[in-house]
Amino acid sequence: MSILLNTIRPVNNLIKHVPIKIVPARLVITFKTDLKIEWTRPAKVPCFHPSKSCDMGLERTAKSDELYRWYNQSKELQDADEIVKRLCTLEFMPKKMTEDVNRERTIALVKRHELDRGSPETEIAAMTSEILYLQEYMVERPLDKKTKVFLKELIEKRRKLLGRLRKWDYRRFEWVLEKMNLKFKPHPPEYHRVERKASIRKLTAIHCDKIVSSKLEKYREELNAQKKIFFKEKADKLAFIRAEEIACGQPPSVTEEEIAEAREQAKQYQ
């Protein structure tokens, strides 16, 4: 055993003094393919955006100098001071009061009678008023997740109710869309994700089709340029064939009309 250890020790000492050269690992960088086709990912549209909810806008804005709806019939307020009247306007009321006025005006566009609150039209109108208000709110506070989720669910609920009304009464459905200034887009049969590779394939196919069509167009122009020479040679050869057949005493297989037609076609491409 001692003989074996004495043999290994010199080898270990030799290895210790051998200079070791550290070779860095090969730096491998992969680049995207150098494509002539440019594709940029479309901007993500929020689920509550009017372009997705199909809200085209509705003129229902209440003015700040208007009285709240319950104060319009007050006799005491009619004889009150101007300062008191101003304090009862929407300018000094909570924003919820202004939204109540806007909601009532929106419902008044489609309600069947004065106390109508349960028909599909009034429910859609109330939802539309709330959606328009919350869309303005989300522009000011885009990080309010709770309101964002509520607005998304409200839009989907209104869409579902519009789909039912479309099945029940299509004429009333169109009338509600006109009054609320809405658009109804049915769900697509298939949903396609926006992917870079799939989009590049489509753009590449379109690019290849354009190249093929441009080459065919150039080739068509070249052929049209050669038609003048072709028809001229055709007319001369037909005339030569006719003259040879007549000289040989054979009935001509080429008529004068065919020769004249070939010469006329040659003139068209001059």
Protein Blocks (a to p, Z undefined) as FASTA:
>chain_A
ZZmmmmmmmmmmmmmmpccdddddddddddddddfbdcdddddddfkbmklnopgbjafb
dcfkbccfklmmpmklmmmcfklmmmmmmklgcfklmmmmmmmmmmmmmpmblklckbmk
lmmmmmmmmmmmmmmmmmmmmmlmklmmmmmmmmmmmmmmmmmmmmmmmmlmmmmmmmno
padddddfbdcdddfklmmmmmmmmmmmmmmmmmmmmmmmmmmmmmmmmmmmmmmmmmmm
mmmmmmnopacfbdfklmmmmmmmmmmmZZ
